[in-house]
Amino acid sequence: MIATVPSFTDYRLPVTGYKILQVLACCLLCLCAFSCPAAAYDKNELAEINDMYKNGKYQEALDGYLKMTDAESANPYAFYNAGNAYFRLGKPGFAVLYYAKAFKLLPRNPDIRSNLDYALKQTGQALVPDGVPKSLHYLYYFLSDLELKALAIFFFWLACLAGALRALAGTALKEKLKTAPYTMSAACLFFLFWIGIRYSSPFTHGAVAAAPAALLSGPGEKFKACATLPEARLVKILDEADEEFYEIGLPGEGIKGWVKKTDLQKI
Amino acid sequence: MKFRNSLKNVFKFIFCPTLATIHSPLCHYSLPLAAFILAASFMSAQSAFAYLSISAQTDRTELTITENLYLTVTVSANSGSAPEPTIPPMSSFNAYSSGRSQSISIVNGKITTSVSFTYILTPRFVGRQTIPAISVYNGREKAMTPEIEINVTKSAPVKPPAAQSRPQQPARQNAADGAARQTAAKADIPIFLKAETDRKTAYPGQQINLIVRFYTAIPLTSNPQYLPPAYKNLIFEDLPPVRNGEIAIKGIRYSYSEIKTALFGLSPGPASVSPASVIAQVQSDEQIDPFDPNFFQKFFSMNGAQGATKEFRTSNLTLNILPLPEGAPASFTGATGKYTISSELDRKQTRQGEAVNLSVTVSGNGSLKTITAPKLSNLTNFKVFDTLSSLSISKSNDIISGKKVFTTVIVPRSEGHIRIPPVKFSFFDPEAQAYREIETAPLELKVEKGDADAKNFNFTQPGAQAVSATGSDIRYVSDKASAPLYANAARALGGVAWQVHILPAAALLLCLWFSNIQAFRLRNPQLFRFKGARAAADKDINRAEAELKAGRLKEAVSVLYDSFMEYLSGKTGKKVSALTTRQAGELIMERFPHTDGYYLEEIRSFWEQLEMVHFSPSSLTAQNAKDLITTYTVLIEMLEKEFKKK
């Protein structure tokens, strides 16, 4: 049996297809370039703010950290530091809120996890629910929501590119790319699935009670208060269509109700 | 496991803060408790063992007032060094350090040290005396011995002095006697204290013996109390036991007690010994003959006798510590004396990654305390851990001697027969006034290939305390100024408008469509030729017109000829140029049976015109060419309509 060696032309794409792929690849590159890191906050300024924190000037430090969060809304460390300042100022509700925001951005950071857990425990809650293995919880929150979304998008693009390449490729290249589109599609679906199961997380569409708040049985003041949310309580927002009230759920207690939007801070 | 831990906790709770069983009153409690403790200690393994323990024992519990008592205090610790015990002030005994011996063991990285300190105790009073509790403290834990009861009895009146309390007097005692005679001769002094050294100059680390003698020619109401001197630029070692004797000076018979101390100079320069003191109660009523051979026995037999307290002091002594001569070998670290060196491994054969103890022993006379570990060089095939030292000192014949063992844990990195090179040690021999360099014999270790676990050997000192949390707090602020790269990238990618992501999907669909078209074209080449024939013909007409405009008539006709052949071939699916006009006509009729015969005639006519001008271009004019193009255009138009007839 004589082995067939694919010739160069077997790998060649038709000119039109090649152009399409070029455009796609350029688009992906542009997306990647667009996603380059934002300018870092001034390190010296951060050192000054940290010095304030170190010297016990928590309010001044907090102001600085909040400026950082405004400047860089994807900086988990700024939220983490703000959470620390709130904690020192004796505001557990806001501390939990800012730790939770940091956790949403960088859930695998040990410092963020530790402080969020600590702050939650101070308010009778826990980061890792009872009966859930810590390692499983860590895996479940290994990637942030944004990272999951970005990975799903990335693999979607790769799957499309691989599919297009395979459609236009010669016989030999087509053989080589036999499984690539399916693998990429599977990866994309995996991350979409992960996003789906993360929907039940208290941090997805979550909120924190910045101060004790009344849980009403309907979206209005005239409805009976059926429970009181303690400060720093993590809740899940079920519906936010109403102008004044969030419909929220307390998964632990199996209670749902309405809380004034001003009483809750979205994570 | 929980049961085991709870037992361990109970055990620790019972013995907290120290686990030294020797001083625990619980030791004397009931048998069930002891059994429980034993069981718990076995279950809780090594962590339940004491970090520090101390025990004390005497060579006897009853002795006469003229005898000496040997007290051995043993300190054990789970670390590389054991602290020295604190001997409390003893009103009933005078205590002198007699020596020490140390043993150290390292097994599987766990270190155990045991040091035995020997003291000679001289009783001061007859009766039931108590050696108080001796304590040891390592900075974390304190352990204590129980008190020891000693019964001191009167000596027999005619009993000769015990041999051990009357040792052979060394030759240099004569010098001390001479000095005492001079002191006594100056005045008729019944009691005096004299101190002198056997040499006035010495090298650093060379032994100098200090002799302090207390002479008395009158009875004392209590055993004198000796207050040792302070030393400058010197370290010292007691040289017990206290020697007693008698001497006649200027016709007066003195009883004397002699205390010796070994001194070692630290650094070149002056050194000094401050005055030593003896506090004695002198009996005013002389009822006992001081010249009685049993003076001390009689004296100590009279309990409760009263007298005047007097303090006697020696004069200051000055010594000169000489600098060491030049030319010291590279391995010299300051040792002075006479030494030998040897080395050994605790095993001859081991496995790669397993710990082996290399012991280097320096033995001899000199200040062993100040000797530092010889350097181990060229142990490139080993991972070398810290060196631990153990010291054993003996003081026989008033010479400080002993051995110091330096134990180093080494872990072979590679397998095979590994040679451990000789270990060099240098010292200065003060008698020969020369440096000596000695070395150990080389050692060989057979190392076999180790397993993975052996490579993970950890050398830890088990004495180290475990860290226990005393509180908790949030972690400190972060000093990272910006979000991680991937977080920013994820945020940016996730923030792109969803419409953008249609692009790859659309491109994929386009490529798939294109691919299908290509595949269809490959599968139906005739169909595409048929459909494309008209478009190709139109292109060729344009080209022919261009050639005509350019004045290239022949080329314009050639283009038309080729185009016409291609068009007919495309429509019929066969190569027409190889056919005659008649055959071509038949082929067209076969392919398109509804074609009017007029058009076949037109085809034949046009074909012949083309062939005529194509093959005899001399008859070709611009007008002819233009007419041909027009005819071709019209003909194509008509044929397209005709071929669509069904």
Interface residues (C-beta under 8 A of the other chain):
Chain A: P14 T16 G17 I20 L21 V23 L24 C27 L28 L31 C32 F34 S35 C36 P37 A38 A39 A40 Y41 D42 K43 L46 A47 N50 Y53 A61 E72 A74 N75 P76 Y77 Y80 N81 N84 A85 F87 L105 L106 D111 S114 N115 Y118 A119 S144 L146 E147 K149 A150 L151 I153 F154 F156 W157 C160 L161 G163 A164 L165 A167 L168
Chain B: S472 D473 I474 R475 Y476 V477 S478 D479 K480 A481 S482 A483 P484 L485 Y486 A487 N488 A489 A490 R491 A492 L493 G494 V496 V500 H501 L503 P504 A505 A507 L508 L510 C511 L512 F514 S515 Q518
